[in-house]
Amino acid sequence: MLRSTGEFLVKVGGVEICVEALGERADAPVLLIQGACASMVRWEDGFCERIVAGGRYAIRYDNRDVGRSTAYAPGNPPYDLEDLAEDAVGVLEALGIASAHVVGASSGGMIGQLVAIRYPKRVRTLSLLISTPMVPDAAKAVESAAATPTLSDLPAPSPALLEKVKALVAVNWQDPAAAVEAFVAEAHAMAGTGFPVDEAEVRAWAPREYARQKNILSFRYNTPIAETKTAPWRHRLKEIQAPTLVVHGTDDPVLPHPHGVALSNEIPGARLLTIEGMGHELPRGAWPRIVGAILEHTA
């Protein structure tokens, strides 16, 4: 049986953050930061069990507007990713942990980069999964009716993917059944060719994810809007001192593979693990490689 603290709330500045820690407190801490529209339970139990079995203390939590953490009215969140980086450090402080191995997925990786830039002594190692050094066009598609192309050397999502993202805005998220169907559609939109979507698996976690939200509209929209409020940080990647692992799929439709390549090239000494056929996802079939790489990196 996996040892767990259970979910509990900690005060971080003026907000409440919902946290759960798994494993043995004496083991090396791994702080797991999820991305937009995903609560801590999207660090699935089986994924965390592999982390813990490797002799790590796994800490997962809900970002603002997600799960059981502080929620704001939908549409104009009073924070950006730098504030969410402060929250990450606040979680460590609340647990009495001076530094941790930081693992971030998607925009959680963006938050992790900002933690490593601003608080280098807090970050033992950095692992960036399916992430990017810049605010993605998909976030802008959520925020506005039409995505504004980014002036960047990095590729944007395909127009087809952006249309799918914008279609999700029209979902009646207040209807639990419609929301579950939207989660299934989103899983298909994000998946790569190498890892077929297990719809039964999505339908198993989606109601739990839905039920955890204080405000389902804030959950869906506020983090992407907060991303677009964040000042650029890519020019500061060279300041990152923590040994860095980048994990990216060849089929990522949201953040195409060059986003991961850019992170690995621009963070000093970073190592890139490319997973063939993986999309904007952390599929169960890729867990042995992903977790194995994280455990090796944090050894």
Number of C-alpha atoms within 10 A of each C-alpha: 5 12 13 14 13 9 12 14 18 16 15 17 10 7 13 20 26 22 21 17 22 22 23 16 14 9 13 21 26 28 25 24 29 28 22 22 21 21 26 23 19 17 19 13 13 11 17 24 17 17 20 22 12 18 16 24 25 26 25 26 27 26 30 25 28 30 26 24 24 19 22 18 13 17 16 14 19 12 16 19 25 22 15 22 24 17 22 24 21 18 24 18 15 13 12 9 15 14 20 23 24 29 26 23 26 23 28 28 26 29 30 31 35 24 25 23 20 17 16 17 14 19 26 20 22 29 27 29 26 29 32 29 23 22 23 25 23 24 24 21 22 22 22 12 10 13 18 12 14 14 8 8 9 19 18 20 18 14 10 11 17 23 15 16 19 20 14 18 18 8 13 13 18 12 10 15 14 13 19 21 16 19 21 19 16 17 19 15 20 19 23 22 13 17 17 14 20 13 14 10 10 17 14 11 15 21 15 12 20 22 13 15 19 17 21 23 19 21 25 22 21 28 31 27 25 23 23 18 16 15 12 11 15 18 10 15 19 14 15 23 20 23 18 26 23 28 25 31 26 20 21 26 24 28 27 23 25 17 23 26 20 17 26 21 16 17 23 16 15 19 18 19 17 17 17 16 17 26 28 25 23 21 18 14 12 17 14 12 13 21 16 15 17 23 18 10 16 22 12
